[in-house]
Amino acid sequence: MRIELDSREKELIHKYWYVVPKNIKSQLVNKRRKTVDIEPDELKDLIGYLSLECNHCNSNSLAFELDELCEKLEYYDHYRH
C-alpha cells in the first residue's frame, strides 16, 4: 500500500523504527518522495514500534507527534483495500 507522509513524519519513522526494512529506508531518506510503499505486515510492525516509543519517551511534544503519526498509520491500516 502507498502512504502519503510529510518530511517530519518520514523523519520520525526513520529515527524510531529501529528495524526498518532496507527498501523502506531508502524511501524515507529520499527527500523528493512524498509517499512510502509498505506491506500490511510492515505497517503493523511500524505502528507497534512507534506506539512503544510514544509510551516511553520523556518529551510530551514528541509523544504527541508520535501518537498523531500512529493514528494516521492506523487509519491506513484499518481502511486499506
Secondary structure as the mmCIF struct_conf table of DSSP 4:
data_model
#
loop_
_struct_conf.conf_type_id
_struct_conf.id
_struct_conf.beg_label_comp_id
_struct_conf.beg_label_asym_id
_struct_conf.beg_label_seq_id
_struct_conf.end_label_comp_id
_struct_conf.end_label_asym_id
_struct_conf.end_label_seq_id
STRN STRN1 ARG A 2 GLU A 4
HELX_RH_AL_P HELX_RH_AL_P1 SER A 7 TYR A 16
TURN_TY1_P TURN_TY1_P1 TYR A 18 VAL A 19
HELX_RH_AL_P HELX_RH_AL_P2 LYS A 22 VAL A 29
TURN_TY1_P TURN_TY1_P2 LYS A 31 ARG A 32
STRN STRN2 THR A 35 ASP A 37
HELX_RH_AL_P HELX_RH_AL_P3 PRO A 40 HIS A 56
BEND BEND1 ASN A 58 ASN A 58
HELX_RH_AL_P HELX_RH_AL_P4 ASN A 60 HIS A 78
TURN_TY1_P TURN_TY1_P3 TYR A 79 TYR A 79
#
